[in-house]
Amino acid sequence: MEKLAKPIIISHVEKSLDYSLFDAKWIPCSAKFVVMGSRPRGTGLIQIYELSSGEINLVKSIERPSSIKCGTFKASSLRDRYLATGDFKGKLSIYDLENPSVPVYSANAHNEIINAIDGIGGDTIGCGAPEILTGSRDGTVKVWDSRQKDRPVAIMQPSEGERRCDCWSVAFGNSHTDEDRVVASGYDNGDVKMFDLRAMALRWESNLKQGVCGLEFDRRDIAMNKLVATTLESKIYLFDLRTQHPKKGFAYLVEKAHSSTVWLVRHLPQNRELFVTCGGNGSICLWKYNYPEKRHLTDSEGIEEGVVGSLKLLQNNILSSQPVSSLDWSPDKLGLAVCTSFDQCVRLILTTKLNLY
């Protein structure tokens, strides 16, 4: 009976495709999603699928000159629903999916592949300008505003002479006013950096000793609350961001899962205390965060330091024989998600009983 009371992760629909899949995203306010990837000949592909009568049907296929690594709708309004993509040649493009033949915006953003992309400000009001964040193998992290042609709003890069580490993951957060906004970035050497865009300065940094594959704030448009980082060697780090100690930084916890690289983390849009992580062994884990009784304590010197809570594994399931490369929760239907994996399959998954948490 206890097993029946837990959430269940179900592979609802599975479709095998003939190209490498790198990312998938729900089109806001619709039953459609986009899948992005690479043809064997090196060209990029964006495909739009629609969920209808329990099946997924191809609506439109858009071929691009270069393989596409990642995409986001987060910097676009719910009316426009423009897709921003990063490709293997370092190009940032924004597409109107109703007329995708020519991008509505493009920039040669980086010298090498864009590994990660995030957006903010498009689908919310009072959270600052609509901006796109890109992280690349060239070691730079850049913030873009589509209203400003060819030139980034901000560039975060190593000082001259410093090693340029491969940036694997990026995330926006703390955008609770028109002025406040931070950027988090994770690198192949284990570095995690947090930049304050309001002060244009590094706010915090740490090293997790393993390459940082995924980063996500529990919510972008609130005062910083939690940040989850996923790494090589099966580790998940959860940071409590409400209290920053001048020496110890943020309180955090570490969990091991998947027995493999933890590729990414995605918080449930309807409940920020629930999130999934996706592993290199093809598995998905569903977690719940439990807050401590007190979120901060005062140390012997009279300085406040954070207190971290605990993580509980609610459910896990192996969906694929290959790494799960992307997952996106539906913002409209609780428990519905689309994911891709390196076995060239796109899957719609259902997670039950999430309304009980």
Secondary structure as UniProt FT lines:
FT   HELIX           2..5
FT   STRAND          9..16
FT   STRAND          20..26
FT   TURN            28..29
FT   STRAND          32..38
FT   TURN            40..41
FT   STRAND          44..52
FT   TURN            53..54
FT   STRAND          55..64
FT   STRAND          68..72
FT   TURN            74..75
FT   TURN            78..80
FT   STRAND          83..87
FT   TURN            88..89
FT   STRAND          91..95
FT   TURN            97..98
FT   TURN            100..101
FT   STRAND          105..108
FT   STRAND          114..120
FT   STRAND          131..136
FT   TURN            137..138
FT   STRAND          141..144
FT   TURN            146..147
FT   STRAND          154..156
FT   TURN            160..161
FT   STRAND          167..173
FT   STRAND          182..187
FT   TURN            188..189
FT   STRAND          191..196
FT   TURN            197..200
FT   STRAND          201..207
FT   STRAND          212..217
FT   STRAND          226..231
FT   TURN            233..234
FT   STRAND          235..245
FT   TURN            246..248
FT   STRAND          249..256
FT   TURN            258..259
FT   STRAND          262..268
FT   TURN            269..270
FT   STRAND          271..279
FT   TURN            280..281
FT   STRAND          283..290
FT   STRAND          296..298
FT   TURN            300..301
FT   STRAND          304..306
FT   STRAND          310..318
FT   STRAND          324..329
FT   TURN            334..335
FT   STRAND          336..341
FT   TURN            342..344
FT   STRAND          345..351
FT   HELIX           354..356
//
